[in-house]
């Protein structure tokens, strides 16, 4: 699986809530697994965020497909106007047996 870890600094709560309202049905439709969504994350080091999210996509193709959806790209414009985001894409680590 391909995972995305995102941290948000939200500067417009109403706008960000609009993004969530628009984007959530797209995540469901596209079968993206939301492993975590925390609006009160506790920073271990210096970097404090207003929200963190961990998403899982079946594979890298599914990840690329999702972010190329026109309706998601429109919702992301609202997200970007309402928050600053830092996101990292990575592959799931499997522990050796």
N, C-alpha and C positions, 0 to 999 in steps of 0.2 A: 504493500500500500504506500501511497504518497500522502504525507502529512503536511499540514500548514499550521504553524504556531504564530498567532498575531497578538500584538499588544497595541492598545489604543489609548491615546490621550484625547478625551472627548471635550470639545470646547462649546458644543451646541447640543444639549441633551434632547431637545425637541427634534432637531434635524436627525440626530443619531437614532432616535426612536422611530422616526419615519423610515430610515434605512432598514432597521430591523423588521418593521412591518412589511416592507417590500421584499426584502431578501429571504426571510424565513421560508415562505412558500417555495421559493426557487431551490433552496437547499433541500427541502423535502422532495420536490419533484425530481431533482437530479440525484437523489439518494446519497447525499453527502452525509457522513456520520459526524455529528457534533459530539466529541468526547468531553469537552469542557467549555463552559462559558461563565466566567466569574466576574461580577461587577465590583467585587471588593478583594482583589488579589493582594496578597501580602508579599512585598518585595523582600528577597533575601539579601540583596545588595543595594546599590544606590538607586537603581532605576525603578521608579514608581509608575504604575500604569493605572488608568481608571477601569480598564477591562482587559481580560485575556481570553483568547478563544483557541481551541485545538480542534482542527478539522481532519477528517480522514477521507481520502478519495481512493477508489479501487486501485488505480494506477496513475502513472503520469499522463496518459491520454485522457483519462476521466478528469483529472485536474485541469488540463488545458481546455477541454471541452466546456467545463463549467464556467471558467473565467472568460470564455469567448461568447457566452450567451448574451444576446442584446439586452434582455430585460435585467440581467445581473449587472451589466456594464452601466446601465442607466441608474440602478440602485447604488452602485459604487460611487457615482458622481455625488450623490447626496451624502454618502458616508465620508467621502474625502472633504466635502465642504464643512462637515460637522465634527471631524476628528482628524488627528494625525495618527497614522498607522505604521507600525514596523512589523513586517511579516517575514517568516523564514520557511522555506520549503525543504523538506527532507524525507528520506525513505525510512521506513520503520526498521529499527534495529532488532535483530533476532539474537538472543543469547546463544552462544555455542553450547551444545549438550555435552 
